[in-house]
């Protein structure tokens, strides 16, 4: 079986043709069929890619912001043209519906468009000095070659969140997607190639994190690592990067809470809660992992939530492009979800809906699972303290809203929290008390290009998106000059 298009690794402006090295199988999670194979990268590929990025760095950093922005404008146009093709590859390898995949690609395009503008507006400053004989200038300069490592749940979007600001800042990049979802990312790199970026500015390698990822993080030519993935992997990256002191941006686990107060619009809270709990089968870092509902509206919320969850359509995302849900990525994620549910039930939780695969011949293959709703839950259960990364919504009641805030903050994570209340003054007070990098009030929108996205506590380091995200790829240089008069 050949990889799609017969090309794969991309180094120094060249696609490396398939050879006799070991292959990576790419599986369709809706059918469990291997539909493509890609050659497995190795440490030699990593070294070649990093050296290419090093050689290209000087030329790329010295291009004007206008020039870099123009390249990114071309990337945007090419991605728009290839959006359907990229999305189809994404659905086949990741499982989300085709409409969801197109939404991911569109959000990626917005990131490139945003940073195309930002590339043209990187500014320094001239701070005041203590003497008129001295002048100080603060410039912003690119960090250097970047390792951009993206996960399998949103491989295109989360790599774009790294590629776009890095390129805008003047950095060169070596990208490494997850081994289970390499094809859609490769199609993005086709567009980068066709945009005419100079050789070595962007490079792409494939392979396991334990070998290729580790070699990339530890390589002395890499000056910064940008990674999205599990908190445990983030800790290992910190250790590996410490060997030669690299800068880091880490977007890690979430375990995000939703608080529904008594004065919330219940219909809105239910609709948003179901969407953010089960979208992409709960395989999102900002997915709602636990729900706290004020006791006076608990029964109403629960009834509507279960009803809406039970009506979500589940299908192969290629055959039904508008399905609400597809399969989970693989068997390990499915088994973890089952373990979390079983642990909760063993400790006294009640199953309100789901907890099993859907029935029907169309689900005989694939990693399908019903959206699951649990009640009578508490913080002794794994599902209330650890990220399930599956379609499970545990719902717990509270009396006073401060109690819900304390429950929400009772976590090692601090990525995103959500709150529904009609009292905006109270909402602002609660938002300030929540120990999270983002707080959504009466909405569950995810991150988008103009707004900073950062995890607190063990949810990460640094910031993605927005101007703050651009600054992650820049470093200040202070030039202090004394007059020769």
C-alpha positions, 0 to 999 in steps of 0.5 A: 500500500502506498502513501497518498501521493507517494510523498511524505517527509518534507525537508529543505524544500524537497519531498522525500520519496518513499523508500524501504524504511519502516512504515506508519499505518494510518487507520480510519477510526470509523472503519478500522481499515488501514487506508494509507502508509507513510515512511517512518522518520528517524533521528537522521531526518530530524537532524537534516530538517533542523539543519535546513531550518538553521540555514534558512533562518538568517534569510527568513528573519531578514525579510521585511514584515511586509514580505513575510506577511505577503507569503502568509497571504499566499498561504491563505489563498492556497489553503482556501483552495485546498480546504475540502481536500484537507478536510476530507483527509482529516475526517478519514484519519481522525474521525470527526464529521466532514463539516467539523473538519471543514470548520477546523480548516477554516479556523486554521485559515483565520490564524494564518490570515491574522498573523499575515497582518501581524507580521507587518506590525511588529514594533519595538519601543524607545523607553525614556532614559536617565540622561539626554546623553543616552538613548535606549532602543528595544527591538523584537527579534525572532527566537530562531528555529522552532519545533512545532509539535501538534496532537491528533485531535485537532492536527491542522488547527493546533499546528497552524496556531504554531506555524502562523505566528512563528513564520510571522515573527521570522522563525523557521519551523520543523513540524511534527504531527501525531503519527495517527493523523499525518495526512491533513497536516501534510496537505497543509505543507503542500500549500506552504510549499506551493506558496514559495517559501524559501527552502528550509523555512518550513520542514515536516517530519513524521514518527513516534514522539519517543524517538523522533519527537525526543530527538527534535526537542533535544536537538541543539539547533532548535531554540524553541519548542511549541507543543500541544498534548497531554500534561505528562508528555509536557513534563517530559518535554520540559525535561528534554528541553532543559538539556540545552535551555530552550524556550517553551510554549506548552498547551496541555490538559484541560478538565474544564468545568461548566457552572450553571447558576440558578438565574441562567437561561437553561435552554442556552446552558443545555445547548452549549453544554451538550455541544462543548461536552461531546463535540469531537467525542469529547476529544478536545482540551477545552471540552467540558469535563464536569458540570456543576448545576445550582440545585434549584434548576438541577432537575430541569437542566438534567432532563433537557441535557439528557434529551438533547444528548440522546438526539445527537447523530453518530456516523461515519463522517465521510458517509454523513458529512453533517453528523454531530459525532463520529467515532473516537480516534482509537481503541485505547481512548475508547477503553479509557472512557469505559474505565472512567465510567466504570470507576464512577459507577462503582463509586455510586454514580448513576448512568442517565444515558449512554455508557455503551456503543450505539446499536446497528450494523453501521457501528459493527466496525469503528470506535463508536460510543454513545454520549454518556451522562452521569449523575450522583458524582463526586470528586473521589471519582476519576472522571471528576479529577482526570481528563477523560478525553471522551464523550462523558458528562458528569453532572453535580449539583451545588447550593451556593455558587461559591461552592461551585467555584471551589469545586472548579478550582479543585483541580491541577488544571486551569485551561478554560472554565465556563459559566452561565448566569444572567447576572453579569456583575456576579459573572465578573466576580466569579470569573476573577475567582476562577483559576483558569486562563480563559473564562467563557461567560454565557458561551462556550466558544473555543480559542480564535486568532485575536484572543490569548489562549493560555493554560494556568497551573498544569495546563501549560506554559506560555500563550497561543494566539493573539499578539501575546502568542506572536510575542512567544516567538520573539525576544527583546533586544535592548540597545543602549547607546551613548552619544559621542558628542 
